[in-house]
Amino acid sequence: MPRKRKLWAQLSALQSNSSIPASDALKSPTTTLDGNSPPKSSKYFVTEKKQSSQLEADFFNQPCISLAKSFLGQILVRKLPDGRELWGRIVETEAYLGGEDEASHSKGGKQTQRNAAMFMKPGTLYVYQIYGIYFCVNVSSQGEGAAVLLRSLEPLQGLDVMRELRSTSRKGPAKPLKDWQLCNGPSKLCQAFGIDKAFDQRDLTQDAAIWMVPGQELPGEQDVVATTRIGIGNRGEWSQKPLRFYLRGNKFVSVVDKKMEREMAAMEPISCS
């Protein structure tokens, strides 16, 4: 489909639950509540408003590995106190199964004040701090103490705001971050989206400041790389389990497994032209 027709098709889908005419949305794809100029958006993305359908409880109510894969291509939305919205497409996740999973904060069914969100209803945010400075955000799934780590996002809307939020967390003068550097890591995306411990135990289906909406182009099985998780140390056999999932060929992923991608490419059928 030609790019222009494809853009109109996506826009029609995005506007199906909105009162904004498609032609007006093309002229002015984003607006802010205070009437100021909109924050920078990706040139590949057309904005939709809160009236659009968001992911409901049924979506989150699935097994951990299934949810980790299902998140890929979906969109995380963060509404700031001043009304501006930040949008990012989920491109990388990790599944933490609880129970026997030696890398999980809830291994052995251990429940503490810190990890209580992992035992709450699917769709609950679990936010924890690392190194006493940075935050990581997870989403609970089916399974006792199971949750999915949101590892990387592809920024779609509000890139200038994300860059500003990231810069406040960096020490000393530094070069402006490139788009692909804004959310390519679990702590980076939390900085860029203004997510901290205050978001722990929030419900993604009910919260007014953070939610998810369906992505317009969801990946097929051939588009998803399954490989080992990052930064979990020596956890025996669990260090080698393919519980990290990312969109193949996406430049916003934090760490690419080139070996696995070569193996996937070798298994693809050769097309005859």
C-alpha positions in Angstrom: 0.0 0.0 0.0 1.4 3.4 -0.9 2.6 5.4 2.1 0.0 8.1 1.8 -2.9 5.6 1.6 -1.4 3.7 4.5 -1.2 6.8 6.6 -4.9 7.6 5.9 -5.9 4.1 6.8 -4.1 4.3 10.1 -5.5 7.7 10.8 -9.1 6.5 10.1 -8.6 3.7 12.7 -7.1 6.1 15.2 -10.0 8.6 14.8 -12.8 6.0 14.9 -13.5 6.9 18.5 -12.7 10.6 18.3 -14.7 13.7 17.3 -11.7 15.2 15.5 -12.2 15.0 11.7 -9.5 13.1 9.9 -8.6 16.1 7.7 -8.2 18.4 10.7 -6.0 15.8 12.4 -3.7 15.8 9.5 -3.3 19.5 9.5 -2.7 19.6 13.3 -1.9 16.1 14.6 -1.3 17.2 18.2 -2.5 19.8 20.6 -1.9 20.4 24.2 -4.5 21.3 26.9 -2.9 24.7 27.5 -3.0 25.6 23.8 0.7 25.8 23.4 2.6 24.3 20.5 2.6 20.5 20.7 5.8 18.6 21.7 7.8 16.9 19.0 6.3 13.8 17.6 7.8 11.0 15.5 7.3 11.6 11.7 6.1 8.0 11.5 3.2 8.5 13.9 -0.2 10.1 13.9 -1.5 11.1 17.3 -4.7 10.0 18.8 -6.4 11.3 22.0 -7.5 9.8 25.2 -11.0 9.1 23.7 -9.4 6.2 21.8 -9.8 2.7 23.1 -7.3 1.7 25.7 -6.2 -1.8 26.6 -8.6 -3.3 29.2 -8.2 -5.9 32.0 -8.8 -8.8 29.7 -5.7 -8.0 27.7 -3.4 -8.1 30.8 -5.0 -11.2 32.2 -2.8 -13.7 30.4 0.3 -15.8 31.3 3.5 -13.9 31.8 5.4 -15.1 28.7 2.3 -14.5 26.5 1.8 -11.0 27.9 5.5 -10.2 27.4 5.1 -11.0 23.7 1.7 -9.4 23.4 3.1 -6.1 24.7 5.4 -5.7 21.7 3.9 -3.1 19.4 1.4 -1.8 21.9 1.7 1.8 23.0 2.4 3.2 26.5 0.8 6.6 27.2 1.9 8.9 30.0 -0.1 12.1 30.8 1.9 14.7 32.6 0.4 17.0 35.2 0.4 19.9 32.7 -1.7 17.8 30.3 1.0 16.9 27.8 1.1 13.3 26.7 4.1 11.1 26.0 3.6 8.1 23.7 6.0 5.2 23.1 5.7 1.9 21.3 6.9 -1.1 23.3 9.7 -2.8 21.4 11.4 -4.9 24.1 10.2 -6.8 27.2 11.4 -9.4 29.7 9.2 -12.1 31.5 9.8 -12.8 35.2 7.8 -15.8 36.1 8.0 -15.9 39.9 8.0 -19.2 41.7 11.1 -21.2 40.4 12.4 -18.2 38.4 15.7 -17.5 40.2 15.9 -14.0 38.6 12.5 -12.9 39.8 12.0 -10.7 42.8 9.2 -13.0 43.8 11.2 -16.3 43.5 9.9 -19.0 45.8 6.7 -17.1 46.2 8.4 -14.6 48.5 6.1 -11.6 49.0 7.4 -8.4 50.6 6.3 -4.8 50.9 8.6 -4.0 48.0 7.3 -6.6 45.5 3.6 -6.6 46.6 2.5 -5.3 43.2 3.7 -8.6 41.5 1.0 -10.4 43.4 -1.8 -8.0 42.5 -4.3 -8.3 39.6 -2.9 -8.4 36.1 -2.2 -4.9 34.8 -0.8 -3.6 38.0 2.4 -1.6 37.8 5.4 -2.8 39.8 8.0 -0.1 40.1 11.3 -0.7 41.9 14.5 1.2 42.4 18.0 0.1 41.4 21.3 1.5 42.6 19.3 3.8 44.8 18.8 6.1 41.9 17.1 4.6 38.9 13.6 3.1 38.4 12.3 0.1 36.4 8.6 -0.5 35.6 6.9 -3.9 35.3 3.4 -5.0 34.7 1.8 -7.9 36.6 0.4 -10.9 34.7 -1.3 -14.2 35.4 0.7 -16.4 37.8 1.7 -15.9 41.4 4.3 -13.2 41.6 4.7 -13.0 37.8 5.4 -9.7 36.0 6.7 -8.3 32.7 9.6 -5.8 32.6 9.1 -3.0 30.0 12.7 -2.7 28.7 12.6 -0.4 25.7 10.2 1.9 23.9 10.2 3.6 20.5 9.4 7.2 21.2 6.3 8.4 19.2 5.1 11.6 20.7 6.6 14.2 23.1 10.2 13.5 22.2 11.4 17.0 23.2 9.8 16.5 26.6 11.4 13.1 27.0 14.8 14.6 26.1 14.2 17.3 28.8 13.3 14.7 31.4 16.3 12.6 30.6 18.7 15.5 30.7 17.7 16.4 34.3 18.9 13.0 35.3 22.3 13.2 33.6 25.3 14.6 35.4 27.2 17.5 33.9 27.0 18.9 30.4 26.3 16.3 27.7 25.4 16.2 24.1 21.6 16.1 23.3 20.3 12.6 23.2 19.4 11.1 19.8 15.8 9.8 19.4 16.9 6.1 19.7 18.7 6.9 23.0 15.7 8.3 24.8 14.0 5.0 25.9 16.4 2.2 25.0 16.7 0.7 28.4 14.3 0.1 31.4 15.6 3.0 33.5 15.9 5.3 30.6 12.3 4.9 29.6 11.3 5.5 33.2 13.3 8.8 33.2 11.9 9.8 29.8 8.3 9.1 30.9 8.6 10.5 34.4 7.9 7.2 36.1 9.0 6.8 39.7 8.1 4.9 42.8 4.8 6.9 43.1 3.5 4.7 40.2 4.0 1.5 42.1 0.8 -0.5 42.4 -1.2 1.6 40.0 -3.7 0.0 37.7 -3.0 0.5 34.0 -6.7 0.1 33.2 -7.9 2.7 35.7 -5.1 5.3 36.1 -5.5 8.8 34.6 -1.8 9.4 34.3 -0.6 6.2 32.6 -2.3 3.6 30.4 -1.8 1.6 27.2 -3.6 1.8 23.8 -3.5 -0.8 21.0 -0.7 -0.5 18.5 -1.7 -0.1 14.8 0.9 -2.6 13.4 1.4 -5.6 15.6 4.3 -7.9 14.9 4.1 -11.5 13.6 6.0 -14.4 15.2 8.7 -14.0 12.6 9.3 -10.4 13.8 10.0 -11.3 17.5 13.4 -12.3 18.8 13.4 -14.5 21.9 16.7 -14.5 23.8 18.2 -14.3 27.2 17.5 -11.6 29.8 20.0 -8.9 30.6 21.7 -8.0 33.8 20.4 -10.9 36.0 23.8 -12.3 36.9 24.5 -16.0 37.5 21.0 -17.6 38.0 21.9 -21.1 36.8 19.7 -22.4 34.1 17.5 -19.3 34.3 20.3 -17.2 33.0 20.0 -19.0 29.7 16.2 -19.2 29.3 14.9 -17.1 26.3 12.6 -14.8 28.3 13.6 -11.5 26.7 11.6 -10.5 23.6 12.2 -7.7 21.2 11.2 -6.5 17.7 13.6 -7.7 15.2 15.3 -5.0 13.2 14.0 -2.2 15.5 16.8 0.4 16.2 15.2 1.4 19.6 16.0 -2.0 21.2 18.5 -1.8 24.0 20.6 -4.9 23.2 20.5 -6.9 19.9 21.3 -10.6 19.8 23.0 -10.8 16.5 23.6 -14.6 16.7 19.9 -15.3 17.3 19.0 -13.0 14.5 21.4 -14.8 12.1 19.9 -18.1 13.1 16.4 -16.8 12.4 17.4 -15.4 9.1 19.0 -18.8 8.1 15.7 -20.6 8.9 13.6 -18.3 6.6 12.5 -19.8 3.3 14.3 -18.4 0.2 11.9 -16.6 -2.1 12.0 -17.4 -5.8 11.5 -14.4 -8.0 
